[in-house]
């Protein structure tokens, strides 16, 4: 807009960095020192794409000084590999620069730099906007609900000798979403599988959405739970039915492998799981309510209520670490003999679950020296040092 002062690059970097980190657009704008209206305008203009705008030239591009070194080396009759060795660049970089940086057999650093600046000038007209044939083909396939990646691959296959009919899937996305590059109709966004009007920031590898409030990680669990000498430390999880529409809760005592099953006929919402867990734990003596380890599933969002009602603290396992609940994982495998995958688990009665648990608890286990879990638990409870509680 005429008369509008350019926003400093660090401000835009701060804004987009906050958005990438999961901060709401309004809050990201305020944190960067700009108005809410400006933040929303930036986000809308970028189509939801994380953009940092123009900035200093990256080190991966040749500088004018490096181009002058190339010109000197060329005048000396050095090979591209020898020149690359001087610069600390890849030989292919120097070969490409010589091929496009000047007239055949002649290389001038200033001319090559001017051409590079011209190529790097932004905003650049989108390739799809510059080629009506390409635009028409891309739009036709988008109307057929093809993904941009499929379109990019099929263009290469159907037009192998026509470089004009090549475009990357990212260029297609930007041509739909980014204002100023709108070579494609904005309504074509509805043809994409997501159907979103704007693009969302990609989730970082270490980001975990919907984090449960007040989690205490398994690393803080008492050390006595590790050697399995003291009973009362449990591992829990859900086994899921068809379409994740039903579930059964599983609890395994670490020292004895004693198993309890939670009846969840109404689903596995946090309040439902907390009520079933409280009911199951209330049948246990105090010395068997020392701790519970669970995956970071949302069904355990009511862990504070469980701890308050039972006195049993809940510790959460690290993401993608099933070995931290090894006994429970093994037991869940055994339970699939009774509750096959792809079936409705809500049809099983509480009495049936109790019968299955009793059968597992009376099955001899090699890891227990061929004792049953029920026998191992009775033996542990009979030992004097296990009677006192940890409280």
NORTAFEN-V534392 format. One record per residue. N is the residue number from 0. RES is the residue in one small letter. D_CENTER is the distance of its C-alpha to the mean C-alpha in whole Angstrom. Layout:
BEGIN
N|RES|D_CENTER ; N|RES|D_CENTER
END
This chain:
BEGIN
0|x|38 ; 1|x|41 ; 2|x|42 ; 3|x|38 ; 4|x|38 ; 5|x|35 ; 6|x|32 ; 7|x|31 ; 8|x|28 ; 9|x|27 ; 10|x|27 ; 11|x|25 ; 12|x|23 ; 13|x|22 ; 14|x|22 ; 15|x|19 ; 16|x|17 ; 17|x|17 ; 18|x|16 ; 19|x|13 ; 20|x|12 ; 21|x|12 ; 22|x|16 ; 23|x|18 ; 24|x|20 ; 25|x|23 ; 26|x|23 ; 27|x|21 ; 28|x|25 ; 29|x|27 ; 30|x|25 ; 31|x|26 ; 32|x|29 ; 33|x|29 ; 34|x|30 ; 35|x|28 ; 36|x|30 ; 37|x|29 ; 38|x|25 ; 39|x|25 ; 40|x|27 ; 41|x|25 ; 42|x|22 ; 43|x|24 ; 44|x|26 ; 45|x|22 ; 46|x|21 ; 47|x|18 ; 48|x|17 ; 49|x|17 ; 50|x|20 ; 51|x|22 ; 52|x|25 ; 53|x|28 ; 54|x|29 ; 55|x|30 ; 56|x|30 ; 57|x|28 ; 58|x|29 ; 59|x|28 ; 60|x|31 ; 61|x|35 ; 62|x|37 ; 63|x|41 ; 64|x|42 ; 65|x|40 ; 66|x|42 ; 67|x|45 ; 68|x|45 ; 69|x|44 ; 70|x|47 ; 71|x|49 ; 72|x|48 ; 73|x|49 ; 74|x|52 ; 75|x|53 ; 76|x|52 ; 77|x|49 ; 78|x|46 ; 79|x|43 ; 80|x|42 ; 81|x|44 ; 82|x|43 ; 83|x|39 ; 84|x|40 ; 85|x|42 ; 86|x|39 ; 87|x|36 ; 88|x|35 ; 89|x|34 ; 90|x|37 ; 91|x|35 ; 92|x|34 ; 93|x|38 ; 94|x|39 ; 95|x|37 ; 96|x|38 ; 97|x|42 ; 98|x|42 ; 99|x|40 ; 100|x|42 ; 101|x|46 ; 102|x|49 ; 103|x|49 ; 104|x|51 ; 105|x|50 ; 106|x|47 ; 107|x|48 ; 108|x|45 ; 109|x|46 ; 110|x|45 ; 111|x|42 ; 112|x|41 ; 113|x|42 ; 114|x|40 ; 115|x|37 ; 116|x|37 ; 117|x|38 ; 118|x|35 ; 119|x|32 ; 120|x|34 ; 121|x|31 ; 122|x|31 ; 123|x|32 ; 124|x|33 ; 125|x|30 ; 126|x|31 ; 127|x|31 ; 128|x|33 ; 129|x|36 ; 130|x|36 ; 131|x|37 ; 132|x|37 ; 133|x|34 ; 134|x|33 ; 135|x|35 ; 136|x|33 ; 137|x|30 ; 138|x|30 ; 139|x|32 ; 140|x|29 ; 141|x|27 ; 142|x|29 ; 143|x|29 ; 144|x|25 ; 145|x|24 ; 146|x|21 ; 147|x|21 ; 148|x|20 ; 149|x|23 ; 150|x|25 ; 151|x|25 ; 152|x|26 ; 153|x|29 ; 154|x|30 ; 155|x|30 ; 156|x|32 ; 157|x|34 ; 158|x|35 ; 159|x|35 ; 160|x|38 ; 161|x|37 ; 162|x|35 ; 163|x|35 ; 164|x|34 ; 165|x|30 ; 166|x|27 ; 167|x|24 ; 168|x|21 ; 169|x|20 ; 170|x|23 ; 171|x|24 ; 172|x|21 ; 173|x|22 ; 174|x|26 ; 175|x|25 ; 176|x|23 ; 177|x|24 ; 178|x|28 ; 179|x|30 ; 180|x|29 ; 181|x|29 ; 182|x|31 ; 183|x|29 ; 184|x|30 ; 185|x|28 ; 186|x|28 ; 187|x|27 ; 188|x|23 ; 189|x|24 ; 190|x|24 ; 191|x|21 ; 192|x|19 ; 193|x|17 ; 194|x|20 ; 195|x|19 ; 196|x|21 ; 197|x|19 ; 198|x|16 ; 199|x|13 ; 200|x|11 ; 201|x|8 ; 202|x|5 ; 203|x|6 ; 204|x|5 ; 205|x|7 ; 206|x|6 ; 207|x|7 ; 208|x|9 ; 209|x|12 ; 210|x|13 ; 211|x|16 ; 212|x|19 ; 213|x|21 ; 214|x|20 ; 215|x|22 ; 216|x|20 ; 217|x|22 ; 218|x|23 ; 219|x|25 ; 220|x|27 ; 221|x|30 ; 222|x|31 ; 223|x|34 ; 224|x|31 ; 225|x|30 ; 226|x|33 ; 227|x|34 ; 228|x|37 ; 229|x|37 ; 230|x|36 ; 231|x|34 ; 232|x|31 ; 233|x|29 ; 234|x|25 ; 235|x|24 ; 236|x|22 ; 237|x|22 ; 238|x|23 ; 239|x|22 ; 240|x|24 ; 241|x|24 ; 242|x|22 ; 243|x|20 ; 244|x|23 ; 245|x|25 ; 246|x|25 ; 247|x|27 ; 248|x|26 ; 249|x|27 ; 250|x|28 ; 251|x|30 ; 252|x|32 ; 253|x|31 ; 254|x|35 ; 255|x|36 ; 256|x|33 ; 257|x|35 ; 258|x|33 ; 259|x|33 ; 260|x|31 ; 261|x|30 ; 262|x|32 ; 263|x|29 ; 264|x|31 ; 265|x|30 ; 266|x|26 ; 267|x|24 ; 268|x|23 ; 269|x|23 ; 270|x|27 ; 271|x|28 ; 272|x|26 ; 273|x|28 ; 274|x|31 ; 275|x|31 ; 276|x|30 ; 277|x|33 ; 278|x|35 ; 279|x|34 ; 280|x|34 ; 281|x|38 ; 282|x|39 ; 283|x|39 ; 284|x|41 ; 285|x|40 ; 286|x|39 ; 287|x|37 ; 288|x|34 ; 289|x|33 ; 290|x|29 ; 291|x|26 ; 292|x|23 ; 293|x|20 ; 294|x|17 ; 295|x|14 ; 296|x|15 ; 297|x|16 ; 298|x|20 ; 299|x|20 ; 300|x|20 ; 301|x|24 ; 302|x|24 ; 303|x|27 ; 304|x|29 ; 305|x|29 ; 306|x|30 ; 307|x|33 ; 308|x|34 ; 309|x|34 ; 310|x|34 ; 311|x|31 ; 312|x|28 ; 313|x|25 ; 314|x|23 ; 315|x|19 ; 316|x|17 ; 317|x|15 ; 318|x|11 ; 319|x|12 ; 320|x|15 ; 321|x|18 ; 322|x|21 ; 323|x|21 ; 324|x|22 ; 325|x|24 ; 326|x|27 ; 327|x|25 ; 328|x|23 ; 329|x|27 ; 330|x|28 ; 331|x|26 ; 332|x|27 ; 333|x|30 ; 334|x|30 ; 335|x|29 ; 336|x|32 ; 337|x|33 ; 338|x|30 ; 339|x|29 ; 340|x|26 ; 341|x|26 ; 342|x|29 ; 343|x|29 ; 344|x|29 ; 345|x|31 ; 346|x|34 ; 347|x|35 ; 348|x|37 ; 349|x|37 ; 350|x|40 ; 351|x|38 ; 352|x|35 ; 353|x|38 ; 354|x|40 ; 355|x|37 ; 356|x|36 ; 357|x|40 ; 358|x|40 ; 359|x|37 ; 360|x|38 ; 361|x|42 ; 362|x|40 ; 363|x|41 ; 364|x|38 ; 365|x|39 ; 366|x|37 ; 367|x|39 ; 368|x|42 ; 369|x|43 ; 370|x|43 ; 371|x|41 ; 372|x|39 ; 373|x|41 ; 374|x|44 ; 375|x|41 ; 376|x|40 ; 377|x|44 ; 378|x|45 ; 379|x|42 ; 380|x|44 ; 381|x|47 ; 382|x|47 ; 383|x|48 ; 384|x|45 ; 385|x|42 ; 386|x|44 ; 387|x|44 ; 388|x|41 ; 389|x|38 ; 390|x|39
END
